[in-house]
Amino acid sequence: MASPANTSYRSTSPGSKNNRVLLIVLIVIAALVAALIAAELFVRHNIKQCMADQFSSELGSQVDVDLSWKPVLLQAVDKNVPYIKITSDDSSFGPAKDMHVTAKVNDIKLTDTGGTIGSSTADVDWSTAGILATIQAQPFGQLVSGVTSDPTRGTLSFQVIGLAELTVRPQVVDGKVDIETVEASVLGLGLPTDLVSGIVDVLGASLQTLPLGMSATSLTITDDGLQMSMAGGAYTMPEASPEAQSTGGGCSLLS
C-alpha cells in the first residue's frame, strides 16, 4: 500500500506576527511625528511673520521675531505665548532713524484682533551716525554737520555750520528722558533759540516716544552714541487694521 503523500507547509509563528504588528505601529508613529514636526515648523514660521507684522508698527520698522520654546501647536490650544524676542536694526521711535533695538515681550495672551502682554524689556543702541541722520532729516538739519559723544561728561555735541557747537546731556528722570542744554554758542555768541530748541525737541521726541507702554530705566553715553534700557508692564496691543483682519490679521493661526 502506498504511503500517504507528505504535505509540507510553513506556519506563521506568533513571534513573526508580533514583529510585523510592531513594525506597522512604529511606521505609523514615525509618520505622525513627522507630520507634527512639519506642522509645527509651518505654523511657527507663519506665526513669526504675523507677530513681526504686529510689532513692526510699534517699533516703526520691520522686525525679526524669535518664539519661545513652547510648541506653537500647544499655544494654538491655550492662546498663551510665554515670551518672544524681537530685534530691529532700523527702529524709529518718533523721528529717530537707525536705532538698533533688542526686546523681550513676556506673557502674551492672544486674541482675534491683537492681544495683551504681561511685561516687556528692551535695549536701544543709537549711534552718532543715526543721531546725525535724524537731525539732518529735519528742515534745519543741513546746518548740523556732525555729532560727537563724550562718555566722561555724558554729553552729545552737535557741530553747527562748522563754527558753533551745541552740547546736551540726555538723562533719565522719573522714567522719561530729559535733555539738558549744557552749552550753545558760536564764537562766544549764543546760538539761535529756534535752532537749539529744534535739536532738543527732535532728540526728546526720539527718546521719549517709547513702544509698548515702556519707560526708560537707564541711559548711558558711549564712545559712539548712546545706549538706553527700557521696561514696561501690562499692555494691550492695538487691534489689527480692518485690512489685516480681512486677510487673517491678529495672528489668527493662534486665535
C-alpha positions as CSV (number, residue, x, y, z in Angstrom):
1,M,0.0,0.0,0.0
2,A,1.3,3.4,-1.0
3,S,2.3,5.6,1.8
4,P,0.4,8.9,2.2
5,A,1.9,11.9,0.5
6,N,3.9,14.2,2.7
7,T,2.3,17.6,2.9
8,S,4.8,20.5,3.6
9,Y,3.7,23.9,4.8
10,R,5.0,26.8,6.9
11,S,3.1,28.1,9.8
12,T,3.5,31.7,10.8
13,S,4.9,31.8,14.3
14,P,3.4,34.2,17.0
15,G,6.8,35.9,17.1
16,S,6.6,36.9,13.4
17,K,3.1,38.3,13.7
18,N,4.1,40.3,16.7
19,N,7.2,41.7,14.9
20,R,5.0,42.7,11.9
21,V,2.5,44.5,14.1
22,L,5.3,46.2,16.0
23,L,6.8,47.4,12.7
24,I,3.5,48.8,11.5
25,V,3.0,50.6,14.8
26,L,6.4,52.1,14.6
27,I,5.9,53.3,11.0
28,V,2.6,54.9,12.0
29,I,4.2,56.6,15.0
30,A,7.1,57.9,12.8
31,A,4.6,59.2,10.2
32,L,2.6,61.0,12.9
33,V,5.8,62.5,14.5
34,A,7.0,63.7,11.1
35,A,3.6,65.2,10.3
36,L,3.6,67.0,13.7
37,I,7.1,68.4,13.2
38,A,6.2,69.6,9.7
39,A,3.0,71.2,11.0
40,E,4.9,72.8,13.9
41,L,7.6,74.3,11.6
42,F,5.0,75.6,9.1
43,V,2.8,77.2,11.8
44,R,5.8,78.6,13.7
45,H,7.1,80.3,10.5
46,N,3.7,81.9,9.9
47,I,3.2,83.0,13.4
48,K,6.7,84.6,13.5
49,Q,5.8,86.6,10.4
50,C,2.4,87.5,11.8
51,M,3.8,88.7,15.1
52,A,6.6,90.6,13.3
53,D,3.9,92.5,11.3
54,Q,2.1,93.4,14.5
55,F,5.2,94.5,16.4
56,S,6.7,96.4,13.5
57,S,4.0,99.1,13.8
58,E,5.1,99.6,17.4
59,L,8.8,99.8,16.6
60,G,8.5,101.8,13.4
61,S,10.3,99.2,11.2
62,Q,10.3,95.6,10.2
63,V,11.5,93.3,13.0
64,D,12.7,89.8,13.4
65,V,10.9,87.6,15.9
66,D,12.1,84.5,17.8
67,L,9.4,82.5,19.6
68,S,9.7,80.8,22.9
69,W,10.5,77.1,23.4
70,K,6.8,76.2,23.8
71,P,5.4,74.4,20.8
72,V,3.2,76.6,18.7
73,L,0.6,73.9,18.2
74,L,0.2,73.9,22.0
75,Q,0.0,77.7,22.0
76,A,-2.8,77.4,19.5
77,V,-4.8,75.5,22.1
78,D,-4.3,77.7,25.2
79,K,-3.6,81.1,23.3
80,N,-0.7,81.8,25.7
81,V,2.8,82.6,24.5
82,P,5.5,82.6,27.3
83,Y,7.7,85.2,25.5
84,I,9.0,86.3,22.2
85,K,12.3,88.1,21.4
86,I,12.4,91.0,19.0
87,T,15.3,92.6,17.1
88,S,15.3,95.5,14.8
89,D,18.2,97.2,13.1
90,D,16.3,100.3,11.9
91,S,13.7,101.2,14.6
92,S,12.1,104.6,14.5
93,F,10.8,106.0,17.8
94,G,9.2,109.2,16.7
95,P,11.6,110.9,14.2
96,A,14.5,108.7,15.2
97,K,16.5,106.9,12.5
98,D,18.8,103.9,12.6
99,M,18.1,102.7,16.1
100,H,19.1,99.1,16.9
101,V,16.6,97.5,19.4
102,T,16.5,94.2,21.1
103,A,13.4,93.5,23.2
104,K,11.7,90.7,25.1
105,V,8.0,90.6,25.5
106,N,6.6,88.2,28.2
107,D,3.3,86.5,28.9
108,I,1.4,87.2,25.7
109,K,-2.3,86.5,25.6
110,L,-3.6,86.3,22.0
111,T,-7.0,87.4,20.8
112,D,-8.7,87.5,17.4
113,T,-7.5,91.0,16.7
114,G,-4.4,91.5,18.8
115,G,-3.6,90.6,22.4
116,T,-2.1,91.7,25.7
117,I,1.4,91.3,27.2
118,G,2.3,91.0,30.8
119,S,5.7,92.8,30.7
120,S,8.5,93.8,28.4
121,T,12.1,94.9,28.4
122,A,14.2,96.5,25.7
123,D,17.7,97.8,25.0
124,V,18.4,100.5,22.4
125,D,21.7,101.4,20.7
126,W,21.7,104.7,18.8
127,S,24.9,105.7,17.1
128,T,26.1,109.2,16.5
129,A,25.6,108.4,12.8
130,G,22.0,107.6,13.4
131,I,21.5,110.7,15.6
132,L,23.1,112.9,12.8
133,A,20.8,111.3,10.2
134,T,17.8,112.0,12.3
135,I,18.8,115.7,12.8
136,Q,19.7,116.2,9.2
137,A,16.3,114.9,8.1
138,Q,14.7,118.0,9.7
139,P,14.1,121.3,7.9
140,F,17.1,122.9,9.8
141,G,19.2,119.7,9.6
142,Q,21.7,120.9,6.9
143,L,23.0,123.4,9.5
144,V,24.3,120.4,11.5
145,S,27.4,118.8,10.1
146,G,28.4,116.3,12.8
147,V,27.7,114.7,16.2
148,T,30.2,113.5,18.7
149,S,29.7,111.8,22.1
150,D,31.7,112.2,25.4
151,P,31.2,109.3,27.8
152,T,33.1,111.1,30.5
153,R,30.8,114.1,30.6
154,G,27.7,112.1,29.5
155,T,27.1,114.5,26.6
156,L,26.4,114.8,22.9
157,S,27.8,117.7,20.9
158,F,26.4,118.9,17.6
159,Q,28.6,120.8,15.2
160,V,26.6,123.7,13.6
161,I,27.7,125.3,10.3
162,G,31.3,124.4,11.2
163,L,31.6,127.3,13.7
164,A,29.2,126.5,16.6
165,E,28.6,123.7,19.0
166,L,25.5,122.7,20.9
167,T,26.2,120.3,23.8
168,V,23.4,118.5,25.5
169,R,23.2,115.9,28.3
170,P,20.4,113.3,28.0
171,Q,19.4,111.6,31.3
172,V,16.6,109.6,32.7
173,V,14.4,111.3,35.2
174,D,11.3,109.5,36.6
175,G,11.1,107.1,33.7
176,K,11.5,109.7,31.0
177,V,14.4,111.1,29.1
178,D,15.3,114.8,29.9
179,I,17.5,116.7,27.5
180,E,19.6,119.3,29.4
181,T,21.3,122.0,27.3
182,V,24.9,122.3,28.6
183,E,26.4,124.8,26.1
184,A,25.2,126.5,22.9
185,S,27.5,129.1,21.4
186,V,29.1,130.3,18.2
187,L,32.3,132.2,18.5
188,G,31.2,133.0,22.1
189,L,27.8,134.2,21.0
190,G,24.6,132.3,21.7
191,L,23.0,130.0,19.0
192,P,19.6,130.9,17.7
193,T,16.9,129.8,20.1
194,D,14.8,128.1,17.4
195,L,17.8,126.0,16.3
196,V,18.6,124.9,19.8
197,S,15.0,124.1,20.7
198,G,14.6,122.3,17.3
199,I,17.5,119.9,18.0
200,V,16.5,119.4,21.6
201,D,12.9,118.7,20.6
202,V,13.9,116.1,18.0
203,L,16.1,114.3,20.5
204,G,13.4,114.4,23.1
205,A,10.8,113.0,20.6
206,S,13.2,110.3,19.6
207,L,14.0,109.2,23.2
208,Q,10.5,109.7,24.8
209,T,8.3,108.0,22.2
210,L,8.8,104.5,23.6
211,P,6.9,101.4,22.4
212,L,4.6,99.0,24.3
213,G,4.0,101.5,27.1
214,M,7.6,101.2,28.3
215,S,9.5,103.7,30.4
216,A,13.2,104.5,30.3
217,T,15.2,102.9,33.1
218,S,18.8,104.0,32.2
219,L,20.7,105.9,29.6
220,T,24.5,105.8,29.0
221,I,26.6,107.9,26.6
222,T,29.1,105.6,24.9
223,D,32.1,106.3,22.6
224,D,30.0,106.2,19.5
225,G,26.5,107.1,20.6
226,L,24.1,106.2,23.4
227,Q,22.5,103.1,25.0
228,M,19.2,103.1,26.7
229,S,17.3,100.5,28.6
230,M,13.5,100.3,28.9
231,A,10.9,98.3,30.8
232,G,7.2,98.1,30.8
233,G,4.3,96.3,32.5
234,A,0.9,95.1,31.3
235,Y,0.0,96.5,27.8
236,T,-2.8,95.9,25.3
237,M,-1.8,95.6,21.7
238,P,-3.8,97.7,19.3
239,E,-6.3,95.9,17.2
240,A,-5.2,94.9,13.7
241,S,-6.4,97.2,11.0
242,P,-9.6,96.2,9.1
243,E,-7.4,95.3,6.1
244,A,-5.2,93.0,8.2
245,Q,-8.3,91.4,9.8
246,S,-9.8,90.7,6.5
247,T,-6.7,88.8,5.4
248,G,-6.3,86.9,8.7
249,G,-4.7,89.6,10.9
250,G,-4.3,89.4,14.6
251,C,-2.2,86.2,14.3
252,S,-5.3,84.3,13.6
253,L,-3.5,81.0,13.3
254,L,-3.3,81.0,17.1
255,S,-6.8,82.5,17.6
